[in-house]
């Protein structure tokens, strides 16, 4: 199957493959759309089972960034980078410098930042090679720094909207919430949920992440393979995507699914499967936009932390509008969000 026939290609504007033997870099940068501005999206470093899996991930994530940025009202299009990790090419300043040169070669069509497997420190090495990067260390009270806390704040706001819409309460007291993945975003979210009074159930494939969460918060550990089926009110996926499928959805007990992971649905039809079971799904690229909102404010400059917070808190209103329309129309929330995003991009074109 050729790239143009790939199920996830979806009219990408461009697709770029990079290799640097000296550092071991192997990377893919996917530019889905620049209709609303330069394509922006983080860089994910992951060990993929195959190159084909890496390509699929890059394409899906890139399209998701187009939708995310459009719905969030940002002057960004959608793009994404994946670095193919392996034991022979560990993270290093040289690897991220090579990645920075790759980003720079696109002349500003793509703006990068940190994502899964990358850090603020990694982006500093990228910045030495290109100006087309954000998510750098914060300077005083201005926007910037690790976008993960902002993703968590937006996710918390979204869970509030979903809980009120589906469960009819504005309180987290006694609410049972399962958080899948307690890394940078998931742990921040757990702190917010705990402060609000929720009872937490957590899982993570990384023992260090799990140990930190258990040392800091009163959480109940659940095996990663079972957490998605836990007897809880809210399931919050904050790890990798593709977990909501025709096989898993029939076994889910939660009434609300609202989390920070990208591409939670395996297919568009899985949104309808959730709706048929009366499970309220918060479209991932709407609820997890807090990080890119921070990145956008930092990149374009002249913004304060308070302005970032105000923008992130609007995520709740956007989701509430989608939930209300879903109730009125009977349509799945993911279809409504996709339609909104595509219309915004089409209008810009």
C-alpha contacts under 8 A as a table, 3 or more apart, distances in Angstrom:
res1	aa1	res2	aa2	distance
1	X	5	X	6.26
1	X	6	X	6.76
2	X	5	X	5.28
2	X	6	X	6.41
3	X	6	X	5.09
3	X	9	X	7.01
4	X	9	X	6.23
5	X	9	X	7.02
6	X	9	X	5.21
7	X	10	X	7.47
8	X	56	X	6.59
8	X	59	X	5.91
8	X	60	X	6.07
9	X	12	X	5.95
9	X	59	X	6.18
10	X	32	X	8.00
10	X	63	X	7.74
11	X	32	X	7.17
12	X	15	X	7.25
12	X	30	X	7.43
12	X	31	X	6.15
12	X	32	X	4.16
12	X	33	X	6.59
12	X	59	X	7.95
12	X	63	X	7.91
13	X	31	X	5.78
13	X	32	X	5.32
13	X	33	X	5.99
13	X	34	X	7.97
14	X	30	X	6.28
14	X	31	X	5.21
14	X	32	X	6.81
15	X	28	X	7.36
15	X	29	X	6.05
15	X	30	X	4.64
15	X	31	X	6.11
16	X	28	X	5.66
16	X	29	X	5.09
16	X	30	X	6.29
17	X	26	X	7.61
17	X	27	X	5.92
17	X	28	X	4.68
17	X	29	X	6.55
18	X	25	X	7.39
18	X	26	X	5.69
18	X	27	X	5.14
18	X	28	X	6.30
18	X	102	X	6.79
19	X	24	X	7.33
19	X	25	X	5.39
19	X	26	X	4.59
19	X	27	X	6.57
20	X	23	X	5.86
20	X	24	X	5.66
20	X	25	X	4.98
20	X	26	X	6.70
20	X	98	X	6.79
21	X	24	X	4.95
21	X	25	X	6.73
22	X	25	X	7.93
23	X	89	X	7.05
23	X	92	X	7.95
23	X	94	X	5.54
23	X	95	X	4.88
23	X	98	X	7.03
24	X	88	X	7.54
24	X	89	X	5.06
24	X	95	X	6.65
25	X	83	X	7.13
25	X	84	X	7.56
25	X	89	X	7.16
25	X	95	X	5.66
25	X	98	X	6.87
25	X	99	X	7.10
26	X	83	X	5.92
26	X	84	X	5.58
26	X	85	X	7.89
27	X	81	X	6.99
27	X	82	X	5.60
27	X	83	X	4.33
27	X	84	X	5.87
27	X	99	X	7.61
28	X	54	X	7.91
28	X	55	X	7.15
28	X	58	X	6.97
28	X	81	X	5.57
28	X	82	X	5.37
28	X	83	X	6.60
29	X	58	X	7.11
29	X	79	X	7.28
29	X	80	X	5.77
29	X	81	X	4.27
29	X	82	X	6.59
30	X	58	X	6.09
30	X	59	X	6.17
30	X	62	X	5.99
30	X	79	X	5.45
30	X	80	X	5.39
30	X	81	X	6.29
31	X	34	X	7.62
31	X	39	X	6.07
31	X	62	X	6.44
31	X	78	X	6.35
31	X	79	X	4.34
31	X	80	X	6.75
31	X	109	X	7.80
31	X	110	X	6.91
32	X	39	X	7.25
32	X	59	X	7.68
32	X	62	X	5.67
32	X	63	X	5.58
32	X	66	X	6.79
32	X	77	X	7.58
32	X	78	X	5.44
32	X	79	X	5.52
33	X	36	X	7.68
33	X	39	X	6.23
33	X	63	X	7.81
33	X	66	X	6.33
33	X	77	X	5.21
33	X	78	X	5.26
33	X	79	X	7.09
34	X	37	X	5.00
34	X	38	X	5.16
34	X	39	X	5.33
34	X	76	X	7.14
34	X	77	X	4.46
34	X	78	X	6.65
34	X	109	X	7.37
35	X	38	X	7.94
35	X	77	X	6.02
35	X	345	X	6.31
35	X	348	X	5.88
35	X	349	X	5.61
36	X	70	X	7.37
36	X	74	X	7.79
36	X	75	X	5.56
36	X	76	X	5.33
36	X	77	X	4.98
36	X	345	X	6.74
36	X	348	X	6.12
36	X	349	X	7.93
37	X	75	X	5.18
37	X	76	X	4.20
37	X	77	X	4.88
38	X	75	X	7.74
38	X	76	X	5.26
38	X	77	X	5.27
38	X	78	X	7.52
38	X	108	X	6.70
38	X	109	X	4.97
38	X	110	X	5.71
38	X	111	X	6.76
39	X	66	X	7.62
39	X	76	X	5.74
39	X	77	X	4.07
39	X	78	X	4.27
39	X	79	X	4.66
39	X	80	X	7.95
39	X	109	X	5.85
39	X	110	X	4.63
39	X	111	X	6.11
40	X	65	X	7.15
40	X	76	X	5.89
40	X	77	X	5.94
40	X	78	X	5.20
40	X	79	X	5.07
40	X	80	X	6.90
40	X	110	X	5.65
40	X	111	X	4.60
40	X	112	X	6.07
41	X	62	X	7.12
41	X	65	X	6.13
41	X	78	X	6.39
41	X	79	X	5.09
41	X	80	X	4.72
41	X	81	X	7.30
41	X	110	X	7.84
41	X	111	X	6.54
41	X	112	X	5.57
41	X	113	X	6.56
41	X	292	X	7.46
42	X	80	X	5.77
42	X	81	X	6.44
42	X	111	X	7.96
42	X	112	X	5.06
42	X	113	X	4.34
42	X	114	X	5.02
42	X	115	X	4.97
43	X	80	X	6.25
43	X	81	X	4.55
43	X	82	X	5.52
43	X	83	X	7.15
43	X	112	X	6.17
43	X	113	X	5.90
43	X	114	X	5.33
43	X	115	X	5.18
43	X	116	X	7.41
43	X	118	X	7.07
44	X	81	X	6.21
44	X	82	X	4.70
44	X	83	X	6.10
44	X	114	X	7.05
44	X	115	X	4.93
44	X	116	X	4.92
44	X	117	X	5.82
44	X	118	X	6.51
45	X	82	X	5.68
45	X	83	X	4.55
45	X	84	X	6.09
45	X	85	X	5.92
45	X	115	X	7.70
45	X	116	X	6.30
45	X	117	X	4.77
45	X	118	X	6.37
46	X	82	X	7.31
46	X	83	X	6.49
46	X	84	X	5.74
46	X	85	X	5.13
46	X	116	X	7.55
46	X	117	X	6.41
47	X	84	X	5.84
47	X	85	X	4.53
47	X	86	X	5.89
48	X	51	X	6.92
48	X	53	X	6.26
48	X	54	X	5.98
48	X	84	X	6.62
48	X	85	X	7.29
49	X	53	X	6.55
50	X	53	X	5.25
50	X	54	X	6.62
51	X	54	X	5.04
51	X	55	X	6.28
51	X	84	X	7.95
52	X	55	X	5.12
52	X	56	X	6.24
53	X	56	X	5.11
53	X	57	X	6.15
54	X	57	X	5.12
54	X	58	X	6.17
54	X	82	X	7.02
54	X	84	X	7.07
55	X	58	X	5.12
55	X	59	X	6.21
56	X	59	X	5.24
56	X	60	X	6.16
57	X	60	X	5.28
57	X	61	X	5.94
57	X	82	X	7.89
58	X	61	X	5.25
58	X	62	X	5.91
58	X	80	X	6.03
58	X	81	X	6.31
58	X	82	X	6.09
59	X	62	X	5.17
59	X	63	X	6.29
59	X	80	X	7.75
60	X	63	X	5.37
60	X	64	X	6.14
60	X	263	X	7.30
61	X	64	X	4.94
61	X	65	X	6.22
61	X	79	X	7.52
61	X	80	X	6.13
61	X	262	X	7.17
61	X	263	X	7.22
62	X	65	X	5.13
62	X	66	X	6.61
62	X	78	X	5.56
62	X	79	X	4.27
62	X	80	X	4.66
62	X	81	X	7.96
63	X	66	X	5.16
63	X	67	X	6.57
63	X	78	X	6.19
63	X	79	X	7.00
64	X	67	X	5.17
64	X	68	X	6.00
64	X	78	X	7.23
64	X	262	X	7.71
64	X	263	X	7.43
64	X	285	X	6.45
65	X	68	X	4.84
65	X	69	X	5.88
65	X	77	X	7.30
65	X	78	X	4.44
65	X	79	X	6.08
65	X	80	X	7.39
65	X	285	X	7.33
66	X	69	X	5.45
66	X	70	X	6.09
66	X	76	X	7.77
66	X	77	X	5.21
66	X	78	X	3.62
66	X	79	X	6.95
66	X	341	X	7.84
67	X	70	X	5.16
67	X	71	X	6.13
67	X	78	X	7.32
67	X	285	X	6.89
67	X	338	X	7.03
67	X	341	X	4.98
67	X	342	X	7.11
68	X	71	X	5.45
68	X	72	X	6.09
68	X	78	X	7.96
68	X	285	X	4.76
68	X	286	X	5.92
68	X	289	X	6.31
68	X	341	X	7.61
69	X	72	X	5.09
69	X	73	X	6.21
69	X	74	X	5.26
69	X	75	X	7.50
69	X	76	X	5.96
69	X	77	X	6.47
69	X	78	X	6.89
69	X	289	X	7.58
69	X	292	X	7.56
70	X	73	X	5.24
70	X	74	X	6.14
70	X	75	X	7.98
70	X	76	X	7.47
70	X	77	X	7.32
70	X	341	X	5.66
70	X	344	X	6.26
70	X	345	X	6.71
71	X	74	X	7.79
71	X	286	X	6.84
71	X	337	X	7.97
71	X	340	X	7.12
71	X	341	X	5.58
71	X	344	X	7.56
72	X	286	X	7.25
72	X	289	X	6.86
72	X	293	X	7.50
72	X	315	X	7.73
74	X	293	X	7.36
74	X	296	X	7.14
75	X	296	X	7.84
76	X	296	X	7.77
79	X	110	X	6.43
79	X	111	X	7.84
80	X	112	X	7.48
81	X	112	X	7.50
85	X	89	X	6.73
85	X	90	X	7.08
86	X	89	X	5.48
86	X	90	X	6.59
87	X	90	X	5.85
91	X	95	X	6.43
91	X	96	X	7.65
92	X	95	X	5.20
92	X	96	X	6.55
93	X	96	X	5.34
93	X	97	X	6.01
93	X	122	X	7.22
93	X	125	X	5.96
94	X	97	X	5.00
94	X	98	X	6.17
95	X	98	X	5.17
95	X	99	X	6.28
96	X	99	X	4.78
96	X	100	X	6.01
96	X	122	X	6.41
96	X	123	X	7.47
96	X	125	X	5.79
96	X	126	X	5.46
97	X	100	X	4.92
97	X	101	X	6.38
97	X	125	X	5.46
97	X	126	X	5.19
97	X	128	X	7.12
97	X	129	X	6.21
98	X	101	X	5.13
98	X	102	X	6.36
98	X	126	X	7.84
99	X	102	X	4.94
99	X	103	X	6.29
99	X	126	X	6.62
100	X	103	X	5.09
100	X	104	X	6.12
100	X	125	X	7.43
100	X	126	X	4.25
100	X	127	X	6.76
100	X	128	X	7.51
100	X	129	X	5.10
100	X	130	X	5.74
101	X	104	X	4.95
101	X	105	X	6.15
101	X	126	X	7.69
101	X	129	X	5.56
101	X	130	X	6.60
102	X	105	X	5.24
102	X	106	X	7.13
103	X	106	X	5.67
103	X	107	X	7.59
103	X	108	X	7.78
103	X	110	X	6.82
103	X	111	X	7.56
103	X	112	X	7.50
103	X	130	X	7.02
103	X	132	X	7.10
104	X	107	X	5.51
104	X	108	X	6.85
104	X	129	X	7.08
104	X	130	X	5.15
104	X	131	X	7.48
104	X	132	X	6.73
106	X	109	X	5.72
106	X	110	X	6.67
107	X	110	X	7.70
108	X	111	X	6.49
108	X	132	X	5.90
110	X	132	X	7.10
111	X	132	X	4.93
111	X	133	X	5.36
111	X	134	X	7.30
112	X	132	X	6.53
112	X	133	X	4.76
112	X	134	X	6.33
113	X	123	X	6.63
113	X	133	X	5.65
113	X	134	X	5.06
113	X	135	X	5.22
113	X	136	X	7.97
113	X	295	X	7.53
114	X	117	X	7.90
114	X	118	X	5.13
114	X	119	X	5.56
114	X	120	X	6.48
114	X	122	X	7.69
114	X	123	X	6.60
114	X	135	X	6.38
114	X	146	X	7.97
115	X	118	X	5.50
115	X	119	X	7.31
118	X	122	X	6.18
118	X	123	X	7.82
119	X	122	X	5.14
119	X	123	X	6.59
119	X	146	X	7.57
120	X	123	X	5.18
120	X	124	X	6.65
120	X	135	X	6.24
120	X	136	X	5.62
120	X	137	X	6.47
120	X	145	X	6.81
120	X	146	X	5.94
121	X	124	X	5.20
121	X	125	X	7.13
121	X	136	X	7.70
121	X	137	X	7.96
122	X	125	X	5.52
122	X	126	X	6.69
123	X	126	X	4.80
123	X	127	X	6.04
123	X	133	X	7.27
123	X	134	X	7.58
123	X	135	X	7.04
123	X	136	X	6.28
124	X	127	X	4.99
124	X	128	X	6.58
124	X	136	X	6.48
125	X	128	X	5.30
125	X	129	X	7.25
126	X	129	X	5.54
126	X	130	X	6.41
126	X	133	X	7.23
127	X	130	X	5.09
127	X	131	X	5.96
127	X	132	X	7.58
127	X	133	X	6.24
128	X	131	X	7.95
130	X	133	X	6.91
133	X	136	X	7.82
133	X	299	X	7.59
134	X	144	X	7.68
134	X	295	X	5.77
134	X	296	X	7.85
134	X	298	X	6.70
134	X	299	X	5.67
135	X	144	X	5.85
135	X	145	X	5.18
135	X	146	X	5.79
135	X	147	X	6.44
135	X	295	X	5.65
135	X	298	X	7.40
136	X	144	X	6.07
136	X	145	X	5.01
136	X	146	X	7.10
137	X	144	X	6.16
137	X	145	X	4.26
137	X	146	X	7.11
138	X	141	X	7.55
138	X	142	X	6.70
138	X	143	X	6.51
138	X	144	X	4.44
138	X	145	X	4.33
138	X	146	X	7.97
139	X	142	X	5.75
139	X	143	X	7.56
139	X	144	X	7.05
141	X	304	X	5.94
141	X	305	X	5.92
142	X	298	X	7.63
142	X	302	X	7.43
142	X	303	X	5.87
142	X	304	X	4.35
142	X	305	X	5.65
143	X	294	X	6.48
143	X	295	X	7.91
143	X	297	X	6.13
143	X	298	X	4.91
143	X	301	X	7.61
143	X	303	X	5.67
143	X	304	X	5.12
143	X	305	X	5.08
143	X	308	X	6.82
144	X	147	X	7.43
144	X	294	X	6.48
144	X	295	X	6.63
144	X	297	X	7.64
144	X	298	X	5.02
146	X	149	X	7.07
147	X	150	X	5.40
147	X	151	X	6.42
147	X	290	X	7.45
147	X	291	X	4.42
147	X	292	X	7.19
147	X	294	X	6.11
147	X	295	X	6.77
148	X	151	X	5.05
148	X	152	X	6.32
148	X	184	X	5.91
148	X	185	X	5.04
148	X	188	X	7.86
148	X	291	X	5.91
149	X	152	X	5.01
149	X	153	X	6.20
149	X	184	X	7.56
149	X	185	X	6.19
149	X	188	X	6.02
149	X	189	X	7.92
149	X	291	X	7.53
150	X	153	X	4.99
150	X	154	X	6.18
150	X	290	X	4.80
150	X	291	X	5.16
150	X	294	X	6.88
150	X	309	X	7.76
150	X	312	X	7.16
151	X	154	X	5.26
151	X	155	X	6.10
151	X	185	X	6.52
151	X	260	X	7.08
151	X	288	X	5.43
151	X	289	X	6.24
151	X	290	X	4.10
151	X	291	X	4.52
151	X	292	X	7.94
152	X	155	X	4.93
152	X	156	X	6.10
152	X	185	X	5.35
152	X	186	X	6.99
152	X	188	X	5.85
152	X	189	X	4.89
152	X	260	X	7.30
152	X	288	X	7.54
152	X	290	X	7.27
153	X	156	X	5.09
153	X	157	X	6.28
153	X	188	X	7.97
153	X	189	X	6.92
153	X	192	X	7.79
153	X	290	X	6.99
153	X	312	X	7.36
153	X	313	X	7.82
154	X	157	X	5.03
154	X	158	X	6.18
154	X	287	X	6.19
154	X	288	X	6.25
154	X	289	X	6.87
154	X	290	X	5.06
154	X	312	X	5.51
154	X	313	X	6.27
154	X	315	X	6.13
154	X	316	X	7.50
155	X	158	X	4.95
155	X	159	X	6.17
155	X	189	X	7.35
155	X	258	X	7.33
155	X	259	X	6.21
155	X	260	X	6.20
155	X	287	X	5.32
155	X	288	X	5.70
155	X	290	X	7.62
156	X	159	X	5.08
156	X	160	X	6.28
156	X	189	X	6.50
156	X	192	X	7.09
156	X	193	X	7.32
157	X	160	X	5.15
157	X	161	X	6.52
157	X	313	X	6.56
157	X	315	X	6.80
157	X	316	X	5.24
158	X	161	X	5.12
158	X	162	X	6.21
158	X	258	X	7.04
158	X	282	X	7.35
158	X	287	X	5.59
158	X	315	X	6.44
158	X	316	X	4.94
158	X	319	X	6.58
159	X	162	X	4.99
159	X	163	X	5.93
159	X	258	X	5.81
159	X	259	X	7.80
160	X	163	X	5.25
160	X	164	X	6.18
160	X	170	X	6.80
160	X	316	X	7.50
161	X	164	X	5.28
161	X	165	X	6.11
161	X	316	X	5.77
161	X	317	X	7.80
161	X	319	X	6.87
161	X	320	X	5.90
162	X	165	X	5.05
162	X	166	X	5.91
162	X	167	X	7.81
162	X	256	X	6.71
162	X	258	X	7.43
162	X	280	X	7.07
162	X	282	X	7.06
162	X	319	X	7.76
162	X	320	X	7.43
162	X	323	X	7.67
163	X	166	X	5.34
163	X	167	X	5.13
163	X	168	X	6.63
163	X	169	X	6.39
163	X	170	X	6.98
163	X	234	X	7.94
163	X	256	X	6.97
164	X	167	X	5.57
164	X	168	X	4.59
164	X	169	X	4.74
164	X	170	X	5.29
165	X	168	X	5.73
165	X	169	X	7.85
165	X	320	X	7.59
165	X	323	X	7.08
166	X	255	X	7.34
166	X	256	X	7.08
166	X	280	X	6.56
167	X	255	X	7.90
171	X	175	X	7.99
171	X	196	X	7.73
172	X	175	X	5.11
172	X	193	X	7.51
172	X	196	X	5.69
172	X	197	X	5.31
172	X	198	X	5.13
173	X	196	X	6.82
173	X	197	X	4.45
173	X	198	X	5.50
173	X	199	X	7.99
174	X	197	X	6.37
174	X	198	X	5.47
174	X	199	X	6.05
175	X	197	X	7.42
175	X	198	X	4.87
175	X	199	X	5.89
175	X	232	X	7.91
175	X	233	X	6.44
175	X	234	X	7.92
176	X	198	X	5.98
176	X	199	X	4.82
176	X	200	X	6.16
176	X	201	X	7.52
176	X	232	X	4.91
176	X	233	X	5.24
176	X	234	X	6.49
177	X	198	X	6.59
177	X	199	X	6.11
177	X	200	X	5.20
177	X	201	X	6.16
177	X	232	X	5.80
177	X	233	X	6.00
177	X	234	X	4.72
177	X	235	X	5.95
177	X	236	X	7.15
178	X	200	X	5.95
178	X	201	X	4.54
178	X	202	X	5.67
178	X	227	X	6.77
178	X	228	X	7.61
178	X	230	X	7.25
178	X	232	X	6.55
178	X	234	X	6.22
178	X	235	X	4.87
178	X	236	X	5.88
179	X	182	X	7.09
179	X	186	X	6.83
179	X	190	X	7.42
179	X	200	X	7.25
179	X	201	X	6.21
179	X	202	X	4.92
179	X	203	X	6.81
179	X	235	X	6.32
179	X	236	X	4.76
179	X	237	X	5.96
179	X	238	X	6.60
179	X	259	X	7.92
180	X	186	X	7.49
180	X	202	X	5.81
180	X	203	X	5.24
180	X	204	X	6.44
180	X	224	X	7.32
180	X	227	X	6.90
180	X	228	X	7.49
180	X	235	X	7.76
180	X	236	X	6.18
180	X	237	X	4.78
180	X	238	X	5.31
180	X	239	X	6.04
181	X	186	X	5.64
181	X	187	X	7.95
181	X	202	X	7.05
181	X	203	X	5.73
181	X	204	X	4.69
181	X	205	X	7.63
181	X	237	X	6.92
181	X	238	X	4.99
181	X	239	X	4.66
182	X	185	X	6.84
182	X	186	X	4.00
182	X	187	X	4.56
182	X	190	X	7.72
182	X	202	X	7.21
182	X	203	X	7.06
182	X	204	X	6.13
182	X	209	X	5.94
182	X	210	X	6.56
182	X	213	X	6.90
182	X	238	X	7.15
182	X	239	X	7.75
183	X	186	X	5.19
183	X	187	X	5.65
183	X	204	X	7.98
183	X	209	X	5.74
183	X	239	X	7.87
184	X	187	X	5.88
184	X	188	X	6.61
185	X	188	X	5.33
185	X	189	X	6.20
185	X	238	X	6.99
185	X	260	X	7.44
186	X	189	X	5.04
186	X	190	X	6.14
186	X	238	X	5.59
186	X	239	X	7.85
186	X	260	X	7.84
187	X	190	X	4.97
187	X	191	X	6.35
187	X	213	X	6.51
188	X	191	X	5.24
188	X	192	X	6.57
189	X	192	X	5.17
189	X	193	X	6.18
190	X	193	X	5.03
190	X	194	X	5.95
190	X	200	X	7.34
191	X	194	X	5.16
191	X	195	X	6.19
191	X	217	X	7.46
192	X	195	X	5.19
192	X	196	X	6.30
193	X	196	X	5.05
193	X	197	X	6.41
193	X	198	X	5.43
193	X	200	X	7.85
194	X	197	X	5.11
194	X	198	X	5.23
194	X	199	X	6.93
194	X	200	X	7.26
194	X	217	X	7.61
195	X	198	X	7.58
199	X	219	X	7.33
200	X	218	X	7.32
200	X	219	X	5.04
200	X	220	X	6.31
201	X	219	X	5.61
201	X	220	X	4.67
201	X	221	X	5.88
201	X	222	X	6.56
201	X	227	X	7.73
202	X	210	X	7.94
202	X	219	X	6.61
202	X	220	X	6.17
202	X	221	X	5.15
202	X	222	X	5.90
202	X	227	X	7.22
203	X	210	X	6.89
203	X	221	X	5.85
203	X	222	X	5.41
203	X	223	X	5.98
203	X	224	X	5.14
203	X	227	X	6.65
204	X	207	X	6.96
204	X	209	X	6.85
204	X	210	X	5.87
204	X	223	X	7.96
204	X	224	X	6.11
205	X	210	X	7.95
205	X	224	X	6.73
206	X	209	X	5.48
206	X	210	X	6.46
207	X	210	X	5.08
207	X	211	X	6.01
208	X	211	X	5.09
208	X	212	X	6.21
209	X	212	X	5.29
209	X	213	X	6.34
210	X	213	X	5.18
210	X	214	X	6.19
211	X	214	X	5.14
211	X	215	X	6.08
212	X	215	X	5.14
212	X	216	X	6.25
213	X	216	X	5.32
213	X	217	X	5.85
213	X	219	X	7.46
214	X	217	X	5.49
214	X	218	X	6.50
214	X	219	X	6.01
222	X	226	X	6.61
222	X	227	X	5.62
223	X	226	X	5.34
223	X	227	X	6.10
224	X	227	X	5.49
224	X	228	X	7.70
225	X	228	X	7.11
226	X	229	X	5.52
226	X	230	X	6.54
227	X	230	X	5.08
228	X	235	X	6.83
228	X	252	X	6.48
229	X	251	X	6.02
229	X	252	X	4.72
229	X	253	X	5.96
229	X	254	X	7.67
230	X	252	X	7.33
230	X	253	X	6.49
230	X	254	X	7.41
231	X	253	X	5.57
231	X	254	X	6.56
232	X	235	X	6.99
232	X	253	X	6.62
232	X	254	X	5.21
232	X	255	X	7.93
233	X	253	X	7.71
233	X	254	X	4.80
233	X	255	X	5.58
233	X	256	X	6.44
234	X	254	X	5.24
234	X	255	X	6.19
234	X	256	X	4.73
234	X	257	X	5.79
234	X	258	X	7.16
235	X	254	X	5.88
235	X	255	X	7.99
235	X	256	X	6.23
235	X	257	X	4.80
235	X	258	X	6.36
235	X	259	X	7.33
236	X	257	X	5.80
236	X	258	X	4.94
236	X	259	X	4.05
236	X	260	X	7.23
237	X	240	X	7.75
237	X	241	X	7.97
237	X	257	X	7.63
237	X	258	X	6.97
237	X	259	X	4.58
237	X	260	X	6.18
237	X	261	X	5.58
237	X	264	X	7.59
238	X	259	X	5.54
238	X	260	X	4.75
238	X	261	X	4.49
239	X	260	X	7.62
239	X	261	X	5.38
240	X	243	X	7.89
240	X	261	X	5.63
240	X	262	X	6.70
240	X	263	X	7.92
240	X	264	X	7.59
241	X	261	X	5.79
241	X	262	X	5.43
241	X	263	X	4.83
241	X	264	X	4.29
241	X	265	X	7.16
241	X	266	X	7.85
242	X	245	X	7.14
242	X	263	X	5.94
242	X	264	X	4.77
242	X	265	X	5.39
242	X	266	X	4.61
243	X	248	X	7.29
243	X	264	X	5.62
243	X	265	X	6.48
243	X	266	X	6.66
244	X	247	X	8.00
244	X	248	X	5.99
244	X	249	X	5.93
244	X	264	X	5.86
244	X	265	X	4.85
244	X	266	X	5.84
244	X	270	X	6.73
245	X	248	X	5.24
245	X	249	X	5.81
245	X	265	X	6.55
245	X	266	X	5.40
245	X	267	X	7.34
245	X	270	X	6.00
246	X	249	X	5.76
246	X	250	X	7.25
246	X	270	X	6.52
246	X	273	X	7.51
247	X	250	X	6.63
247	X	251	X	7.89
248	X	251	X	5.65
248	X	252	X	6.69
249	X	252	X	5.36
249	X	270	X	7.91
249	X	273	X	7.20
249	X	274	X	6.72
254	X	257	X	6.97
254	X	279	X	7.15
255	X	278	X	7.08
255	X	279	X	4.69
255	X	280	X	6.27
256	X	279	X	5.54
256	X	280	X	4.80
256	X	281	X	6.09
256	X	282	X	7.93
257	X	279	X	7.13
257	X	280	X	6.18
257	X	281	X	4.90
257	X	282	X	6.28
258	X	281	X	6.19
258	X	282	X	5.00
258	X	283	X	7.63
258	X	284	X	7.36
258	X	287	X	7.39
259	X	282	X	7.58
259	X	284	X	6.70
259	X	287	X	7.13
259	X	288	X	7.24
260	X	284	X	6.34
260	X	287	X	6.77
260	X	288	X	4.87
261	X	264	X	6.28
261	X	284	X	6.62
261	X	288	X	7.44
262	X	284	X	5.87
262	X	285	X	6.72
262	X	288	X	7.89
263	X	266	X	7.12
263	X	284	X	6.73
263	X	285	X	7.98
264	X	284	X	6.81
265	X	268	X	6.75
265	X	270	X	6.01
265	X	271	X	6.89
266	X	270	X	6.66
267	X	270	X	5.46
267	X	271	X	7.70
268	X	271	X	5.79
268	X	272	X	7.56
268	X	334	X	7.44
268	X	335	X	7.54
269	X	272	X	5.29
269	X	273	X	6.51
270	X	273	X	4.82
270	X	274	X	6.30
271	X	274	X	5.21
271	X	275	X	6.33
271	X	281	X	7.41
271	X	332	X	5.90
271	X	333	X	7.13
271	X	334	X	5.91
271	X	335	X	7.56
272	X	275	X	4.98
272	X	276	X	6.07
272	X	331	X	7.81
272	X	332	X	5.43
273	X	276	X	5.13
273	X	277	X	6.55
274	X	277	X	5.23
274	X	278	X	6.39
274	X	279	X	5.19
274	X	280	X	7.09
274	X	281	X	7.12
275	X	278	X	4.86
275	X	279	X	5.53
275	X	280	X	6.56
275	X	281	X	7.72
275	X	331	X	7.99
275	X	332	X	5.80
276	X	279	X	7.54
280	X	333	X	7.86
281	X	333	X	6.53
281	X	334	X	7.57
282	X	286	X	7.38
282	X	287	X	6.49
282	X	319	X	7.01
282	X	333	X	7.02
282	X	334	X	7.67
283	X	286	X	5.53
283	X	287	X	6.41
283	X	333	X	6.65
283	X	334	X	5.41
283	X	337	X	6.88
284	X	287	X	5.36
284	X	288	X	5.88
285	X	288	X	5.41
285	X	289	X	6.06
286	X	289	X	5.76
286	X	315	X	6.93
286	X	318	X	7.62
286	X	319	X	7.04
286	X	337	X	7.75
287	X	290	X	7.64
287	X	315	X	6.31
287	X	316	X	7.85
287	X	319	X	7.27
288	X	291	X	7.10
289	X	292	X	5.54
289	X	293	X	6.18
289	X	312	X	7.53
289	X	315	X	7.59
290	X	293	X	5.12
290	X	294	X	6.40
290	X	312	X	5.21
290	X	315	X	7.85
291	X	294	X	5.22
291	X	295	X	6.26
292	X	295	X	4.74
292	X	296	X	5.94
293	X	296	X	5.15
293	X	297	X	6.24
293	X	308	X	6.92
293	X	311	X	7.15
293	X	312	X	6.78
294	X	297	X	5.19
294	X	298	X	6.16
294	X	308	X	5.85
295	X	298	X	5.12
295	X	299	X	6.01
296	X	299	X	5.09
296	X	300	X	6.13
297	X	300	X	5.54
297	X	301	X	5.91
297	X	302	X	7.66
297	X	303	X	5.87
297	X	308	X	6.84
298	X	301	X	5.06
298	X	302	X	7.75
298	X	303	X	6.87
303	X	307	X	6.26
303	X	308	X	7.32
304	X	307	X	5.23
304	X	308	X	6.52
305	X	308	X	5.06
305	X	309	X	6.24
306	X	309	X	5.04
306	X	310	X	6.23
307	X	310	X	5.09
307	X	311	X	6.30
308	X	311	X	5.18
308	X	312	X	6.15
309	X	312	X	5.10
309	X	313	X	6.10
310	X	313	X	5.27
310	X	314	X	6.76
311	X	314	X	5.42
311	X	315	X	7.59
312	X	315	X	5.71
313	X	316	X	6.10
313	X	317	X	7.86
314	X	317	X	5.28
314	X	318	X	6.47
315	X	318	X	5.15
315	X	319	X	6.25
316	X	319	X	5.29
316	X	320	X	6.10
317	X	320	X	5.01
317	X	321	X	6.24
318	X	321	X	5.29
318	X	322	X	6.52
319	X	322	X	5.04
319	X	323	X	6.11
320	X	323	X	5.02
320	X	324	X	6.04
321	X	324	X	5.14
321	X	325	X	6.20
322	X	325	X	5.15
322	X	326	X	6.10
322	X	333	X	6.32
322	X	336	X	6.78
322	X	337	X	7.00
323	X	326	X	5.05
323	X	327	X	6.33
323	X	333	X	6.65
324	X	327	X	5.21
324	X	328	X	6.35
325	X	328	X	5.02
325	X	329	X	5.84
325	X	330	X	7.88
325	X	331	X	7.95
326	X	329	X	5.25
326	X	330	X	5.24
326	X	331	X	5.17
326	X	332	X	6.10
326	X	333	X	5.82
326	X	336	X	7.48
327	X	330	X	5.48
327	X	331	X	7.61
331	X	335	X	7.02
331	X	336	X	7.09
332	X	335	X	5.51
332	X	336	X	6.64
333	X	336	X	5.18
333	X	337	X	6.24
334	X	337	X	5.13
334	X	338	X	6.07
335	X	338	X	5.14
335	X	339	X	6.09
336	X	339	X	5.16
336	X	340	X	6.22
337	X	340	X	5.11
337	X	341	X	6.22
338	X	341	X	5.16
338	X	342	X	6.11
339	X	342	X	5.24
339	X	343	X	6.11
340	X	343	X	5.25
340	X	344	X	6.31
341	X	344	X	5.20
341	X	345	X	6.36
342	X	345	X	5.18
342	X	346	X	6.02
343	X	346	X	5.03
343	X	347	X	6.05
344	X	347	X	5.21
344	X	348	X	6.38
345	X	348	X	5.11
345	X	349	X	6.35
346	X	349	X	5.13
